[in-house]
Structure formats: C-alpha cells, structure tokens
Amino acid sequence: MEIHHLTHIENLKNILEKGLKPRNKLEKNEFRNTADNKIINKREEYKSNNSNIEIKNLNDYIPFHINELQEQYRIPYNYVVCKKEGNENMIFLSCKTENLFSDEIIYQLYHPVSNYKCEYVSNNEEEFIKKLEEEERKLKDEYNFDYSNQRVKEFLMSEILVKGILYLDNKWKIYVYSDEIRNKIENCIGNKKIDVIVYSSIFS
C-alpha cells in the first residue's frame, strides 16, 4: 500500500539529514508546523478502542495518509493545509508500507480522534485493506460519498501510524507542485537517489 506524509518544503533539509521523526521527537526549532494545535492536543490524549492495547500518545508516531484516497477523492486535511500554506510550499513524501523499517505500525480506519475509529495493529495490513474497501463501498451506498458528510471526511483521513525515525532512500518519492519546485528539491537532495515527481493534480 502506498502512503504519504505531507510536510512543508522548509522541513525537507532537516528530514534528509536527521530522518522523518514523530512530533514528540522534534525540537521546536527543528520543523515548520502546519498542523492544527487543537488536533495535536487531542492526539496526545488518544484512547485505543482495542482492549489489548494501552493508551497511546499518537504524537509518538509519524502519521501517514493513503495515496489511493488522496488520488481518487482528495483528503480534507491535505486540502486545508495546501490551501493555507500554498501548494508550492508543500511536498508529499511517499513510500510503500512494505518498505518501512519500523517495530510498530498502526493501521487506523477513520481519523484517530474521530468517533468512528477502528484500529488495526501491526501485521494486519491485509485485514485493514479489506475493511477499508468494505467501508468505502458502504459510504458510497449510504451517503453517495458526499464530502460534506462528516463520516466521509473522517474516513478519508484514515491513517497509518509509524513508530520510530524513517530515513529517506531510493524507495521513497517526493511529489511536488511544479517544475520549479522539483528543480529546487533536486538541488536540495544532492546525490540521494530519491525520485522527485511533478504531480500538480494531487494538490488540488
């Protein structure tokens, strides 16, 4: 499954040098924040709906969204951030889950702090994808996948939460808004074998 992490272009240099980190591993001057502080606080107080899992602070994980949902429908969070910060200032760091090196991956159906959340833990990707597809069909049948419906919005913001620090290599792709930004990014990454791809439609 292909997933992505949306971040400000100003954060790339530090990510290339020190890795992509969970929010709680970052120093205040180490990144440009684009997230809603209210949501950040709610993520700190997350309560799992799986009785076998202790209460977690989701800011200890790197959040990713699902490429297929972004490409087909557009994810509300991404839309809001890109509109606020400017498409040219945002980049999508994309990879496949099979290429992630992490001791823990949480597959989260619906947004983690929504009322609809349904959690799937590590090594349950096949089950998660099956449930994701079932839920998508259900939302089409019940709500015609109406973007104004809160449940549909929360579904589109389903997350893959990854524990640890991730280092970008040739298995990653960076999606950017324009040729100008691609040239800027390629100069930044230097000799690293990371594909930088202009994919303007994913931003709109």
SVG drawing of the C-alpha trace seen along z (x, -y; Angstrom):
<svg xmlns="http://www.w3.org/2000/svg" viewBox="-28 -30 54 40">
<polyline fill="none" stroke="black" stroke-width="0.4" points="0.0,0.0 1.3,-3.4 1.1,-6.1 2.3,-9.7 3.3,-12.3 2.5,-15.9 5.1,-18.4 6.3,-21.9 9.2,-22.3 11.2,-24.1 11.3,-20.8 13.0,-18.7 16.6,-19.6 16.3,-18.5 14.4,-15.4 17.1,-14.4 19.8,-15.0 18.1,-13.6 15.2,-11.5 11.5,-11.8 10.5,-11.9 7.4,-11.7 6.3,-15.1 7.4,-14.3 11.0,-13.6 11.3,-17.0 12.8,-20.1 10.7,-23.3 13.2,-25.0 13.6,-21.8 10.5,-22.0 7.8,-24.2 4.4,-23.2 1.4,-23.1 -1.0,-21.1 -3.9,-22.3 -2.8,-22.6 -6.3,-21.5 -5.9,-18.2 -2.3,-17.9 -3.6,-18.1 -6.3,-15.5 -3.7,-13.1 -1.8,-13.3 -4.9,-12.0 -5.7,-9.2 -7.5,-6.2 -7.3,-2.9 -10.6,-1.1 -8.6,2.2 -8.7,3.7 -5.3,5.4 -3.5,2.0 -2.6,-0.5 -3.5,-4.2 -1.1,-5.8 0.2,-9.3 -0.2,-9.5 2.4,-12.2 4.9,-9.4 4.1,-8.2 4.6,-9.5 1.2,-10.0 0.7,-8.9 -2.4,-9.1 -3.3,-6.7 -2.3,-7.6 -5.3,-6.0 -7.7,-8.1 -5.9,-11.3 -5.7,-10.5 -9.3,-9.4 -11.1,-11.7 -8.7,-14.2 -8.1,-14.1 -9.7,-17.1 -6.6,-17.6 -4.3,-17.9 -6.7,-20.3 -6.8,-22.6 -3.1,-22.7 -2.2,-23.2 -4.7,-26.0 -3.4,-27.7 0.4,-27.2 0.3,-27.3 0.7,-24.3 4.2,-25.4 5.3,-25.2 4.1,-21.7 5.6,-18.3 4.3,-14.7 6.8,-12.2 5.6,-8.9 6.6,-5.3 5.1,-1.8 4.3,-0.2 6.4,2.8 9.5,0.6 9.1,-0.8 11.5,0.2 9.6,-0.1 8.9,2.0 5.3,0.8 2.8,-0.3 -0.8,-1.0 -3.4,-0.9 -6.2,-3.2 -9.5,-3.1 -11.1,-6.7 -9.3,-9.6 -7.7,-8.5 -9.6,-11.2 -12.9,-10.7 -15.9,-8.8 -15.7,-6.2 -12.2,-5.0 -11.4,-1.3 -7.9,-0.3 -5.8,2.4 -2.4,3.1 0.9,4.2 1.0,7.0 -2.8,6.6 -2.4,4.7 -4.4,7.3 -7.3,7.1 -7.1,3.3 -7.3,3.0 -10.2,5.4 -12.1,3.3 -11.1,0.1 -12.6,1.3 -15.7,2.5 -16.2,-0.8 -15.7,-2.7 -18.4,-0.8 -20.7,-1.3 -20.1,-5.1 -20.9,-5.2 -24.2,-3.2 -25.3,-5.2 -24.1,-8.7 -23.1,-8.7 -19.6,-9.6 -20.8,-13.1 -17.8,-15.2 -20.0,-17.4 -20.8,-14.3 -18.6,-14.2 -18.3,-10.4 -17.0,-10.5 -14.4,-13.2 -13.2,-11.2 -12.9,-8.1 -10.7,-9.9 -8.4,-10.8 -7.7,-7.2 -4.1,-7.0 -1.1,-4.7 0.9,-5.5 4.6,-4.5 6.8,-4.3 10.4,-5.4 12.5,-7.5 12.4,-6.9 15.3,-7.8 14.5,-8.6 16.2,-6.5 15.7,-5.3 12.4,-3.6 10.8,-7.0 9.2,-9.5 8.7,-13.2 5.6,-14.7 5.8,-18.4 3.5,-21.0 5.7,-22.4 8.9,-22.0 10.3,-25.0 9.8,-23.2 11.2,-20.0 14.4,-21.7 14.7,-23.3 14.2,-19.9 16.6,-18.1 19.3,-20.6 18.5,-20.0 18.7,-16.2 22.0,-16.2 23.3,-12.7 20.4,-10.9 18.6,-8.6 15.1,-9.9 12.6,-10.4 11.1,-13.9 7.9,-13.9 5.7,-16.8 2.2,-15.8 0.2,-19.0 -3.2,-17.4 -2.7,-15.7 -2.6,-19.1 -6.0,-20.3"/>
</svg>
